[in-house]
């Protein structure tokens, strides 16, 4: 089953050194997950100051600079994994460095049929 692990934390809670260490540790976890056949994708996100939010109301587009909600913890990145159980997803989420400073939300991915393949899924098959 595929799961998305959503990484939330306050952007201001990370020093540059901590952020770099987190990236290195996370990359090592991704490599191990890939070796185990459980890795699909992962990526940090740019700061919320670079976000653009779009709403369509009554057929009109409303575009706002910034995140869709003002919160103390922002979505900072994600992992997509393929593991047999939510318990294994919980184990992996608990091992991620961002879990020490923020929250890792685990969400099962709803599989849709008849979608075109993504270029990333093709690249993963080639590895």
SULQUIZI-V170227 format. One record per run of one state. SS is the DSSP state (H for helix, E for strand, L for the rest). FROM is the first residue (numbers start at 1). TO is the last residue. If there is no record, write none. Layout:
# SULQUIZI-V170227
SS	FROM	TO
SS	FROM	TO
This chain:
# SULQUIZI-V170227
L	1	1
E	2	9
L	10	10
H	11	13
L	14	15
H	16	35
L	36	38
E	39	44
L	45	47
H	48	50
L	51	51
E	52	57
L	58	59
E	60	65
L	66	73
E	74	82
L	83	85
H	86	95
L	96	96
H	97	100
L	101	102
E	103	108
L	109	118
H	119	126
L	127	127
